[in-house]
């Protein structure tokens, strides 16, 4: 269940723009394939606990019953990629959300700039997902700085739009 909520709060937000109609075809296809695979696996995992809901959702795009499908196996997942990307990028996204929440502005408020400091490997992972992070966090300018711990600072929010 924790994975599901992390997936919804972070991963879905991060790939939403890339999966949309305005994305480049290759990026869109990649995001949509990952989302389909994630949905298929999660439905099979939740099926014993939420039998009716999972069966209904499964029927929207799969044939047969989710309850007769094979239990998910790690071999179904594509190889490659760095599993540390999502936690690092999610941390930055959560800090942007927190800044907006503390400023009592909407989550669609633009972030003019934010500085992310951390080890080179963490910064590399964040930069590899910078396009998704910028779209999800509405971040215009990402500044990176090498440091010991992964931190987000100097978050500047755009002024509120006049009413």
PyMOL commands that set and color helices and strands:
alter all, ss='L'
color gray80, all
select helices_A, chain A and resi 2-19+25-46+51-59+66-68+74-76+84-102+120-128+130-137
alter helices_A, ss='H'
color red, helices_A
select strands_A, chain A and resi 111-118+142-146+151-157
alter strands_A, ss='S'
color yellow, strands_A
deselect
rebuild
show_as cartoon
